[in-house]
Amino acid sequence: MPLGKQLVQAAHASCGPLPTASLRPEYAEWQATGSTKICVRVKNRAALEKLYQASVEAGLPVFLVADEGRTVFAAPTITCLGLGPALRDALNPLTRRLRLLSTTPP
């Protein structure tokens, strides 16, 4: 996926969970402590779907981004996941083993 497309998909993932997350009590603390955001990567779609399911089961705000397939992809395609806003203690069990996203190959 081209870098520009990655950035747009990440923006969707970042904004997607906000409407429901803003109703949670920890949202104010997240905002007050810098509104930290990180981008991590998963190996494949199966890993992304597993992270999505685990996040739903943990009761975290989540937003699965499905590109509509108008530019880069030929058909609707799941591209990324917005997870949170949530506090570190809630996210670490699900994300601590994931690598940060970078522009260079692993």
DADAGI-V587584 format. One record per pair of residues at least 24 apart in sequence whose C-alpha atoms are under 8 Angstrom apart, sorted by sequence separation. I is the first residue (numbers start at 1). J is the second residue. D is the distance in Angstrom with one decimal. If there is no record, write none. Layout:
i=I j=J d=D
i=I j=J d=D
This chain:
i=60 j=84 d=6.2
i=61 j=85 d=6.8
i=61 j=86 d=7.6
i=60 j=86 d=7.1
i=55 j=83 d=7.5
i=52 j=81 d=7.1
i=60 j=90 d=7.9
i=48 j=80 d=7.4
i=45 j=78 d=7.8
i=48 j=81 d=7.3
i=55 j=94 d=7.4
i=21 j=61 d=5.7
i=54 j=94 d=7.4
i=20 j=61 d=6.8
i=18 j=61 d=7.9
i=51 j=94 d=7.0
i=17 j=61 d=5.6
i=17 j=62 d=5.4
i=16 j=62 d=7.7
i=17 j=63 d=5.3
i=16 j=63 d=5.4
i=13 j=63 d=6.2
i=35 j=85 d=7.8
i=13 j=64 d=7.1
i=13 j=65 d=6.1
i=12 j=65 d=6.8
i=30 j=85 d=6.9
i=40 j=95 d=8.0
i=9 j=65 d=7.0
i=30 j=86 d=6.7
i=42 j=98 d=6.6
i=30 j=87 d=6.3
i=41 j=98 d=6.3
i=42 j=99 d=7.7
i=9 j=67 d=7.7
i=27 j=85 d=6.6
i=40 j=98 d=6.0
i=41 j=99 d=5.9
i=27 j=86 d=6.9
i=40 j=99 d=5.4
i=41 j=100 d=6.2
i=26 j=86 d=6.8
i=40 j=100 d=4.2
i=41 j=101 d=5.3
i=26 j=87 d=7.0
i=39 j=100 d=5.9
i=40 j=101 d=4.7
i=38 j=100 d=7.5
i=39 j=101 d=5.5
i=21 j=84 d=7.0
i=21 j=85 d=6.2
i=17 j=82 d=6.5
i=21 j=86 d=8.0
i=16 j=82 d=6.6
i=17 j=83 d=7.1
i=18 j=84 d=7.9
i=5 j=72 d=7.8
i=13 j=80 d=6.7
i=15 j=82 d=7.7
i=17 j=84 d=6.6
i=18 j=85 d=7.2
i=13 j=81 d=5.6
i=14 j=82 d=5.5
i=17 j=85 d=7.4
i=13 j=82 d=4.0
i=14 j=83 d=7.8
i=9 j=79 d=6.9
i=10 j=80 d=7.0
i=12 j=82 d=7.7
i=13 j=83 d=7.6
i=1 j=72 d=7.4
i=9 j=80 d=6.8
i=10 j=82 d=7.7
